[in-house]
Amino acid sequence: MGMGRTLFIFVLCLWIPLEVVGRKEPSSPTSVDSSVSSRPKVVKFGALFPMDSVIGRSALPAILAAVKDVNSSTSILPGIDLQVILHSTNCSAFLATMEALQLMENDVVAVVGPLSSGTAHIISHVVNELHVPLLSFGATDPTLSSLQYPYFIRTTQNDYFQMYAVSAFINYHRWREVIAIYVDDDNGRNGISVLGDALSKKRSKISYKAAFSPGASESDISDLLNEVNLMESRVYVLHVNPDTGLAIFSIAKKLGMMGSGYVWIATDWLPSVLDSSESPDPDTMNLLQGIVAFRHHIPDTDLKKNLLSTLKSQRAKDTVSFNSYAFYAYDSVWLAARALDAYLNEGGNISFSSDPKLQETNGSMLHLASLRTFDGGPQFLQTILGMNFTGVSGQIEFDKDKNLVHPAYEILNIGGSGSRRIGYWSNHSGLTVVAPETLYLKKSSNTPLLRNQQLYSVIWPGEITTTPRGWVFPNNGQPLRIAVPNRVSYKDFVSKDNNPPGVQGYCIDVFEAALKLLPYPVPRKYMLFGNGVRNPSYNELVEQVAQNNFDAAVGDVTIVTNRTRIVDFTQPFMPSGLVVVVPFKEQKSSPWSFLQPFTTEMWCVTGAFFLFVGSVVWILEHRLNPEFRGSPRKQLITVFWFSFSTMFFSHRENTVSGLGRLVLIIWLFVVLIINSSYTASLTSILTVRQLSSQIEGIDSLISSTLPIGIQDGSFARKYLVDDLNIAESRIVTLKNMEDYIDALQRGPHAGGVVAVVDELPYIELLMSSSQCKFRTVGREFTKSGWGFAFQRDSPLAVDLSTAILQLSESGDLQRIHDKWLNKKECTTVDVDSNKLALTRFWGLFLICGIACFITLIIFFARIFCQYNKFSPESEKTDEELQPVRRSRRPSRTPSLKKLMVFVDKREAEVKEILRENKKRRHSQSLDDPSVSSAI
């Protein structure tokens, strides 16, 4: 009986429903011999797909309408009857292959179909051998674009782009993990693989791939969904076949997986099902509330409207409405027709010849010798790939990878009795609420494009409008495994506790306070890491989290580069950085302490300005003030005395000139500021104890050869050795605070250390606990912080970062700090830091210097004016004035010596001479009119 059933199936496979559609019945075969060059009267192409499927019921009327429109056209294939041979297949790739072989016996020039990607993989080998282009409007598997299938031409959108659209939507809502539910066939498996690649580029991932076989039972699917529901992620991407996809939602509904908190993202299969029905079943729509789905974007053009009108007027009883695949099927026929017309116009022939490879069948009953190769197939293939026209589905043009250009998808939100469009995605603009064709027009017109990714709001399952978090703690009863370092020192930060939850400390209180701010409970279990004898290695602790031995690490874990590569850290809750701490000794006062307030540069500039200002005042006062006159020795002493006596405001000389008083006022203000600053700095130096150490910071520590102490388990060892190139033999590991104190007090020559390098929080606690016997020198030479470590892409890291910021803003973080770490503060005074440098006073010196130069310019300008009036009249005789009287502009070239003599004269004496000269010129002008005119 089994043999009879097998024979029946095999005979059924060989019986292929055959239907030829065209303008008339063919009276002659399509093909002619290779020598024939006339245009044929009839050309056949095949259509191979399951016509009784969701997509097939929409595609069949579209193909028939396309054949009718081509044959009615006077510009495409004039005088040629285009006929289609229809073969309806089922979902069996083997049976579809048999039907493809039967179809090829009819010498077709092209094949439209199939829908199944698995079938397309097999049939592609057949058309490769026979050189017949395969135009598939339904096979979306991304791997079909490989060079292995040169005759496979996809006339629909590649799932590669759809998966990137789904990835963009997931990234838009900041979900880091999703679960992919798919049929484990070529289309589902390869599509989800592309989705994983796309998500990884956005730092997201597929946390679990839930695959089921194409013929899976309802029980198998239920078991799979139950397994998925126990996992952390609540974002599901459903990539299945249109004919069986709704059953998955029905099972998920029964399992309570369609309520609030869940996110369902369906690929284009779901819109294909819904668009195939004018009025979907209310029960079905209630099942799909809140689901987000992707649909091929078909521009709303007149071509689309006319085709829909035609299809609806002649639709069959079982075809209620049409999905997007109908438009791609329609354009596939037109693509073949246009390419064939161009091929024939270029001189191509429709001819077939026998393939020698198929003649040797070794007695096989398959009659492969009846299959013939299309001679013009390679040229016809290139003609198809070079076509460029506007079809119903949009622009029909292929890129270098044989994909349609301008891939675009509509993003739908199922709700109520239908769906609403919340946006678009295209590889040109990403997520947007503007139709892609509008953006293409802006690009062609050089109009700036808006790059902001945006979508309209979504109503999620459970009728909620806030974006779901996308994850929950797994319902498998396992709490969060939190590793806590089992410290033996600095236990104020974190330590073991005999009371629940088993640990305590500053870090634990911060973590617990942050958890209370989360909008969901976090089951957790603290687990000590370390033997309790010595501090654990924090690098090993972080590696354990990365290896999934723990879910998180909570404690004084420093955020450093090598750790961030393997785990995710929260926002730092404690600032930190490496510092150098040395022993504190009281420094004896130096007999030269009075020089310490100023730097050497400041002393030099200040002294120079005392002399400079004194010289300026002397110049301005010398002609007017008798106190500034006398012998050269006396005047030099006056300059020095006046200059430095202004430091104490005890100068006895009075200034009588306006310019001199102006300079003196400004200089006295500068002296007041300098004196006050000097007094304050010197007081600080003499009254505060100073640090006396040969180590002044990290630079001097590096240059020395003395031992350095570090904390056991700290990252400081790796940093000092690898980054600062300090010899590892100099590094001394200290286990606890007592070791710190002992090593620092003994010093490097007594078996101790010259300094300790550790993080600032530890050092502050050390100094406070040791009655400020130690001090930090220099500044922090690294900047980092403490954070909580989680496994990569853990959503808890993001939520806790927000909670830590809230703690900081509310002041709770500081209150926790004060509870555990509010100790006595130790202040360190660095002598060099108290020195007053020139950089703090250069503005005062600049103002004073400018004032001096301006007054000198004014002073010498007055001198030259007086000299010009004084020189020719006072030193020339009456005979020497005769040439002057004959010239309107006498020559005056005073010597430098005469000028200096003039400058040294008293102001009153000069004015008296000028008055006498003026009277003499007046009397001479009365006696001799010619002199008056000359003058």
C-alpha positions, 0 to 999 in steps of 0.5 A: 500500500505504501508503494502504491501511495508513492507511485500515485504522488510521483504521477501526480507530480508529473501531471502539471496543470497547464494553461496558456493565456494570450491574445490567441491560441498558438498555432506554431511553436515559440522557438525557431532554429538558430538560423532563423532571424525573423521576429516571432509571432508568438513569445511564451514566458512561464509563471511558476508559483502557488496560485492558491496562496495569500500572495498567489491569489493577488499575483495571478490577476495582476499577471493576467492583466499585465499580459492583456495590457502588453498585448494591447500596447502598440509600442511594446512588442508590436505584432507579437502575441505574448503568452503566459504558461501558468503553473500552480505549485505548492510549498514543496521545493521538490515538486516545484522543481519538477514543474519547472522542468516541465515548464522549460520544455515549452521553450519559454524566454523567461519565468515569473516566480517563484514565491518561495526562496527555497524553491528559488534556490533550486530552480535557479540552478535550472535556469542557469543551465538553460539561460532563462531569466528567472523574475521572482516577485516573491523570493526575498531571501538576501542570499539569492543576490549572490553571484552563484545565481546570475539568472535570478532577478529579484523584482521585489524588495530584498529582505536585506533592506527590510531587516535594516528597516526593522533594525532602525525601528528597534534602535529608534526606541533604544531597545538593546535585545530582541528575540527573533521568531521565524520559520527555519527555512532559507527565507527566515534563516537568512533574513534573521541573519541579516537582522543580527548584522544590522543590530550589531552595528547599532550595539544591539543584538538578537538575544535568542533565535526561536526557530520552528520548522515549516510544518510545525504543529500548534503544540510545537509553536506553543512550547516555543513561545512558552520558552521565549516568554521565560526570557528577559527580552519582550521585543519580538520580531516575527518573520514567517510565512503569510499563510501560517503567521496568524496562528502564532498570534493566536497562540501568543494571545492564549499565553498572555503574550499580547498584553502591555509590556510586550512588543511585536514587530512583524515583517511584510507578511502581515500586511500582505495578509491584511491587504488581501482582505477588504474587511478583515475579520474583527476577531483577527483585528482584536488579536493584532492590536498594537502590533507594528508591521512593515509593508512595501511602500508603493507610491500612490500614483495614477498607474496604481489607481488604474490597475487597482480599478482594473483588478477589482472589476475583474477579480475572482470570487476568492480574490477580495483585495490585493497586496503589494506583491500584485504590483510587483508581479504586474511590473515583472511581466512588463519588465520581461516585455520591455526587455524583450522588445529592446532585445529584438530591436537590437537584432536579437533572435528567439532561438533555442538549441539542444544542450549536449550536457543533457543528451547523456541521460544514461537511460533516465526516464526524465527526458532531459533531452527535451530541455533546450537552451535559450541562445540569446539568454545572456544578452537578454539577461543584460538587457533586463538588468539595464532596463529603467522605467516607472512601473506601478510599484515605482522605479524599475531599475537595478543596482550593481547587486541586482536589487531594485533601487530606492527600497522603501517600507511603510511602518504600520501600527495595527489598531482598531479595525485597521492600521495607521501609518506611523512613518517610512523607512528608506535606505536614502533617508532612514526613518521619516514621516515624509514619503520617500518619493518626496525626499528623492525629489528634494535630493534631485533638486539639491534641497537640504534633507532633514536627517532627524529620524522621526516617527509618529507615536505608537499605540502598543499592545495593551493600548499604552502609548508610552514606549515599553521598556522592552525587557523584564527580569526572566520568569524563571525564578533566578535573581540577579547574581551580584558579585561584591568584593570581599575587602579586607581594608577600607571596609567603609566602602564595602564589606561583609555583613552578618545581617541581610542582605549579607553586605554593607558599606557606602557602595551598597547603600548607593546601589540599593538607593538607586534600585528603589528609584527604578519603576520595577522590582529587581530580585537580587542575590549578593555573592562575595568575591574573594577569600577574605584574607586579601583584597580580590583582583578587580580585573578578575572580578570584572572578567567574571561578570563578562563571562556570565558567572555573575550578572553584575559587580557592585562595589568600589570598581574603578571604570578603566579602559580595559574593563569597559571593553568587556562590560558596561558601567553605570554612570560614576557614583564616586569621582576618583583618580590616582594620587601620590601620598607621602609622610607629613613632617613639620618644616622648620621656618627658614631664615629666608622665608620672607622671600618665599611669597614672591617668585623670582620673576615677580621680585625682579619685575617689582624691583625694576618697576620701583626704579622705573617709576622713581626715574619717571617721577624725577624726570617730571619733577626735576625742572619744577621741584627743588627737592629733585635738584642738586648735584648728580650724586644727590639726585641719584640718591633722591631717585633711589630713596624716593623709589623704595620709600613708596613701598612704605608710603614714607617718601618725604619729597612732595610732587608739584607737577600734575603729571608727576602726581598722576604717576605717583597715584597710580604707582601707590595703588599698585604698591598697595596691592602688592604689599597686601598680597605679600603680607597675606602670603607671608602670613600663610607661610609662617603660620601654617605647617608645611610639607617636607618631602623629596617627592613633589608629585608623580613626575618626581616619583617616576624619576626616583628609584625608591619603592612605591606602595600600592593597594592589593588588588588595585589597577594602579600596578598595571597603570604604573608599570605599563603606562608610566614605565616604572620598574615592577621591582619598585612596586610594593603591595600593601594589604590594609591601612595599617600596612600603609601607615607602617610603610610610610612612616618607616620610609624607603631606607627602613624597609618602607616606601617613599610614597603610596599611589592609590585612588583619592577616596582611599587616600582621603579616608587614610589621612583622616583615620591617621590624624592627618599624618600624611598628605597628597602631593601634586595633583590627580594624574588620572581621572576616572570614577567608580561605577557598577559593572554589568554584562554588555548591553544590559538594560539595567546599566542604563536605568541605574545610570539615570537613577544615580543622576537622580540621587545626585540631583536630589542630594541623597548621594551626598547624604549617603557619602556623609553617613559613611565617609564624613571624616576629618578633612586634612589640608595640605599647604604647598609652599610653591602654591602660595608663591605669588607669580607675575601672572597674577599682577601683570595687569597692574604693571601694564597699567602703570607702565602705560601711564608712565609712557604717556606722561613722558610723551606729554612732558617731552612734547612740552620741552620741545615746544619751549626749546623751539621758542627759546633757542633762536632768540636767546643765543644769537646776536643781532648780526646773526639775526640778519639772515633770519630776517631775510628768510621766512623759515630759518634753519634750526638744528640744535645740538644734543648738548644744547638740548640737555642744557635746556632741559636741565634749566629750571622751569621758572628760569626758562619762562623768564627768558621767554618773557624777555625775548618776547618783549625784545621782539616787540620793541624791535618790531616797532623800530624796524618794520622789516624785522616785524614782517620777517618775523 
